Structures are given as structure tokens and as C-alpha cells.
Amino acid sequence: MSGDKHIFAIMEHIQGAIKPGSFEVLTASRLLADQMGGQVFAVYLGPESESEIDCESLIQYGADRVLILRHSALASYTVSAYLEALLPVIESRHPEVVLLSASIHGKELAAALSARLKTGLGSDCISLDFNSAEGLTIRRPVNSGKAISTLVYDSTRPQIATLRANVFRGAGPDASRSGQVECIEVQISENSLSLKVKEVVQETGRNLDISEARIVVSGGLGMQNAGNFKLLQDLADVLGAAVGASRPVVDDGWRDYSNQVGQTGRTVSPDLYIACGISGAVQHLAGMSFSNCIVAINKDPNAPIFSVADYGIVGDALEVLPLLTSEFREVLNA
Ligand SMILES: Cc1cc2nc3c(=O)[nH]c(=O)nc-3n(C[C@H](O)[C@H](O)[C@H](O)COP(=O)(O)OP(=O)(O)OC[C@H]3O[C@@H](n4cnc5c(N)ncnc54)[C@H](O)[C@@H]3O)c2cc1C
């Protein structure tokens, strides 16, 4: 059976720079391919040629083949161009499984692929397994993270899944791995593009994407005002972290919506989540309770956030944060 059940791992990139979540997709694909006895294809869509793509890293992270689907219309992600490029390749090569990041683009593309291919989609997976009787089995949080559901697919193929960030890290690159690179000049007709990207404006400032960051420092209404978020940013800068926020903070315009963690915001699962002046409402927990380590700073010892925290500091965040920042700065500089 070896080589029969291929996995397409769809890469996300910004002008050729592969996003960290895509390396996790490759890591997960490799583990799955080893169980299934198949090959991993890192599928890269863009105008770049082989020499402009870090194919070596893709192979080291688990790809047996790098499949470049090349067209100028793929310079920026749009669902219509990506579909037009991907569908014929999926239909001709019959991958058993297609894996994508559970990012904004990944979720959109997965849903569109699943609708067009009339096949099953598992979203926001935290584990994947394969057995010959049932095929792919996935597990994903449901009910705002209060339960985990296990799903199997019907007989349609490919089985499509999006993977939650920071869950499938694996051992990292393996320099001894080798693989092949193949480039296909795909056809995309101008008429089929329902959307065209006119301009991409890079966000200014030091903001990391909260769903990909390994450390998130988040603030709630307990931070008192927008200006006090500087204390969170200072700590985040020292730790190389992203700054998150609760919903009322975003509603009040203290932070951008892209910072919102929770049921109606982003889902994060970093190594470390530091919640400052956040009460721990169930809708907030829905977006962060899968973090590996949770530290809560709150004035109220009975705040619900302490029930999910690994470490709790009962105190005024406005006083505790500068102390933490200076301690971390000293320790990390040493
Ligand atoms: C349908 C729906 C969807 C929602 N989606 C989301 C969502 O995605 N994300 C989200 O966050 N919320 C969401 N909410 C809102 C949620 O229910 C809570 O209202 C919200 O999370 C509370 O935010 P908070 O913890 O910042 O504020 P509060 O609940 O007001 O808590 C502030 C906390 O700060 C503490 N505090 C005060 N001063 C200090 C200080 N100086 N130092 C330390 N601690 C201090 C207080 O003790 C308190 O615990 C949603 C609600 C609904 C109904």
C-alpha cells in the first residue's frame, strides 16, 4: 500500500515566507502519512519559482514532495484563485487527505474545497489518527471548549481537516530528509476570479498574530483604560509575545478586533497565556482554555479565571505587570 494514500498539506505564506502554522500542518501530515503508508505533498500556491521558495525546509519538516502550483493570480490569497488552481490537481491526483491551518484563509479554503468536492470537513482539529477500518479520525473542541468530539469521515475522499495552531509542533526539522520538487504552471481564467486583491497593507506596529504566537499576554476591563495596555505591550515585547484582549476591551475601542480572544473572537492555544484583569467568563475561556500554561492576574481571588489557571497572582495588574516585565527582562538578558 506504500505510496497510495497521499496527503496534501496546503502551505500558507506571505510572499514566499512560509507561515509557522504551515510547518505544523507538515508535521501533522508526516505523522499521519507514517501511519497511512503514503506520501506528503507540501502544496505551495503562488507566482514564485522553485528557487524563491524554501523547499528544503518544507522537506525537512516532512514533505516527500513539494508541489508548486504557479500563477501570477496566486500572488495574494483569494478563495476563487486558490480553488481554480487546486481543484484540478486534487481531482487528478486523488489525495486521501487534505490538511490546512485553521487560520482565517485556511478555514475559508477548506470549507470551499469541501463544498466543491462534496466531501467531509473537520475544522479546528487538535488530534488526528488513522486506522485502516475507519480512515482518518479527528478530535476537535466543541461547546466553547467544554467537550471534545471525535469524528470519522464517510467514504468520500479527500478527507479535509483544518488544524489548530500551536498543537502539532513535533520535533522540528530533520536535516537528513530528502524529497522532490515539482512545479506546475496552472491555468486560471480571468473570468473565474470573483475577487482580485488590489493592495495588501502590512499592519504597522509590533503586533504578532495572536493565534500563532507562542506566548499571549491578554488584558481585560481590569486594565482600566486603553493607555494601560502599554504595560501589557512592554511585557509582550520582553517575552516576544502577542497582545490579546477580552471582548469588552475591543468593544470599547481600546484594542483592535483582531486581538479579541474568545467565542466571538480568535481561538488561541499558546505555550503561555497571561490573563490580566480578565474575569474568566465562559465566552473568553472558549478561546484560550487549551493554552498549555495559564497565568492569571486578578484583584479578585474568587474570579472564575483562577479555576482554569495553572498559576494565579491575586493583585493589581497595574502594579504586578511592571514588576514581571522588569524581572523577565533581567532573567532573559542574563
Ligand atoms: C454571545 C457572547 C459572546 C461573547 N464573546 C466573547 C469573546 O469572544 N471574548 C470575550 O472576552 N468575551 C466575550 N463575551 C463577553 C463575556 O461574557 C464577558 O463579558 C467578558 O469576557 C468580560 O470581559 P473582562 O473579563 O475583560 O471584564 P470583566 O468581566 O468586567 O472583568 C474584569 C476583571 O478585572 C478584574 N480587575 C479589575 N481591576 C483590576 C486590577 N487593577 N488588576 C487586576 N484585576 C482587576 C476584576 O476583578 C474582574 O475579574 C461574549 C458574551 C456573549 C453574550
The ligand as an SDF file (V2000), in Angstrom:
LIG
                    3D

 53 58  0  0  0  0  0  0  0  0999 V2000
  -22.6400   35.8330   22.7540 C   0  0  0  0  0  0  0  0  0  0  0  0
  -21.4790   36.3750   23.5510 C   0  0  0  0  0  0  0  0  0  0  0  0
  -20.2020   36.2420   23.0150 C   0  0  0  0  0  0  0  0  0  0  0  0
  -19.1100   36.7340   23.7270 C   0  0  0  0  0  0  0  0  0  0  0  0
  -17.8380   36.5670   23.1990 N   0  0  0  0  0  0  0  0  0  0  0  0
  -16.7740   36.9670   23.9420 C   0  0  0  0  0  0  0  0  0  0  0  0
  -15.4540   36.7600   23.4490 C   0  0  0  0  0  0  0  0  0  0  0  0
  -15.2230   36.2680   22.3340 O   0  0  0  0  0  0  0  0  0  0  0  0
  -14.4230   37.1310   24.2420 N   0  0  0  0  0  0  0  0  0  0  0  0
  -14.6020   37.6880   25.4830 C   0  0  0  0  0  0  0  0  0  0  0  0
  -13.6080   38.0130   26.1600 O   0  0  0  0  0  0  0  0  0  0  0  0
  -15.8470   37.9120   25.9490 N   0  0  0  0  0  0  0  0  0  0  0  0
  -16.9360   37.5810   25.2070 C   0  0  0  0  0  0  0  0  0  0  0  0
  -18.1720   37.8370   25.6740 N   0  0  0  0  0  0  0  0  0  0  0  0
  -18.3060   38.6620   26.8930 C   0  0  0  0  0  0  0  0  0  0  0  0
  -18.1360   37.8760   28.1750 C   0  0  0  0  0  0  0  0  0  0  0  0
  -19.3620   37.3390   28.5690 O   0  0  0  0  0  0  0  0  0  0  0  0
  -17.6110   38.7930   29.3020 C   0  0  0  0  0  0  0  0  0  0  0  0
  -18.4940   39.8750   29.4550 O   0  0  0  0  0  0  0  0  0  0  0  0
  -16.2170   39.3390   29.0460 C   0  0  0  0  0  0  0  0  0  0  0  0
  -15.3280   38.2950   28.7170 O   0  0  0  0  0  0  0  0  0  0  0  0
  -15.7020   40.0600   30.2870 C   0  0  0  0  0  0  0  0  0  0  0  0
  -14.5250   40.7340   29.9800 O   0  0  0  0  0  0  0  0  0  0  0  0
  -13.4830   41.1260   31.1090 P   0  0  0  0  0  0  0  0  0  0  0  0
  -13.0730   39.8880   31.8120 O   0  0  0  0  0  0  0  0  0  0  0  0
  -12.4650   41.9660   30.4650 O   0  0  0  0  0  0  0  0  0  0  0  0
  -14.3340   42.1030   32.0420 O   0  0  0  0  0  0  0  0  0  0  0  0
  -14.9800   41.8440   33.4470 P   0  0  0  0  0  0  0  0  0  0  0  0
  -15.8430   40.6610   33.4500 O   0  0  0  0  0  0  0  0  0  0  0  0
  -15.5850   43.1580   33.8620 O   0  0  0  0  0  0  0  0  0  0  0  0
  -13.7610   41.5090   34.3940 O   0  0  0  0  0  0  0  0  0  0  0  0
  -12.7660   42.4070   34.7620 C   0  0  0  0  0  0  0  0  0  0  0  0
  -11.9060   41.6950   35.7800 C   0  0  0  0  0  0  0  0  0  0  0  0
  -10.8080   42.5220   36.1120 O   0  0  0  0  0  0  0  0  0  0  0  0
  -10.5600   42.4030   37.4890 C   0  0  0  0  0  0  0  0  0  0  0  0
   -9.8560   43.6240   37.8590 N   0  0  0  0  0  0  0  0  0  0  0  0
  -10.3460   44.8920   37.9930 C   0  0  0  0  0  0  0  0  0  0  0  0
   -9.3610   45.7700   38.2430 N   0  0  0  0  0  0  0  0  0  0  0  0
   -8.2220   45.0400   38.2830 C   0  0  0  0  0  0  0  0  0  0  0  0
   -6.8580   45.3770   38.5010 C   0  0  0  0  0  0  0  0  0  0  0  0
   -6.4610   46.6510   38.6970 N   0  0  0  0  0  0  0  0  0  0  0  0
   -5.9520   44.3870   38.4920 N   0  0  0  0  0  0  0  0  0  0  0  0
   -6.3300   43.0940   38.3040 C   0  0  0  0  0  0  0  0  0  0  0  0
   -7.6040   42.7250   38.0900 N   0  0  0  0  0  0  0  0  0  0  0  0
   -8.5420   43.6850   38.0740 C   0  0  0  0  0  0  0  0  0  0  0  0
  -11.9010   42.2100   38.1220 C   0  0  0  0  0  0  0  0  0  0  0  0
  -11.7720   41.5500   39.3680 O   0  0  0  0  0  0  0  0  0  0  0  0
  -12.5980   41.3400   37.0730 C   0  0  0  0  0  0  0  0  0  0  0  0
  -12.4240   39.9700   37.3670 O   0  0  0  0  0  0  0  0  0  0  0  0
  -19.2960   37.3590   24.9790 C   0  0  0  0  0  0  0  0  0  0  0  0
  -20.5870   37.4780   25.5140 C   0  0  0  0  0  0  0  0  0  0  0  0
  -21.6520   36.9910   24.7980 C   0  0  0  0  0  0  0  0  0  0  0  0
  -23.0370   37.1380   25.3920 C   0  0  0  0  0  0  0  0  0  0  0  0
  1  2  1  0
  2  3  1  0
  2 52  2  0
  3  4  2  0
  4  5  1  0
  4 50  1  0
  5  6  2  0
  6  7  1  0
  6 13  1  0
  7  8  2  0
  7  9  1  0
  9 10  1  0
 10 11  2  0
 10 12  1  0
 12 13  2  0
 13 14  1  0
 14 15  1  0
 14 50  1  0
 15 16  1  0
 16 17  1  0
 16 18  1  0
 18 19  1  0
 18 20  1  0
 20 21  1  0
 20 22  1  0
 22 23  1  0
 23 24  1  0
 24 25  2  0
 24 26  1  0
 24 27  1  0
 27 28  1  0
 28 29  2  0
 28 30  1  0
 28 31  1  0
 31 32  1  0
 32 33  1  0
 33 34  1  0
 33 48  1  0
 34 35  1  0
 35 36  1  0
 35 46  1  0
 36 37  1  0
 36 45  1  0
 37 38  2  0
 38 39  1  0
 39 40  1  0
 39 45  2  0
 40 41  1  0
 40 42  2  0
 42 43  1  0
 43 44  2  0
 44 45  1  0
 46 47  1  0
 46 48  1  0
 48 49  1  0
 50 51  2  0
 51 52  1  0
 52 53  1  0
M  END
$$$$
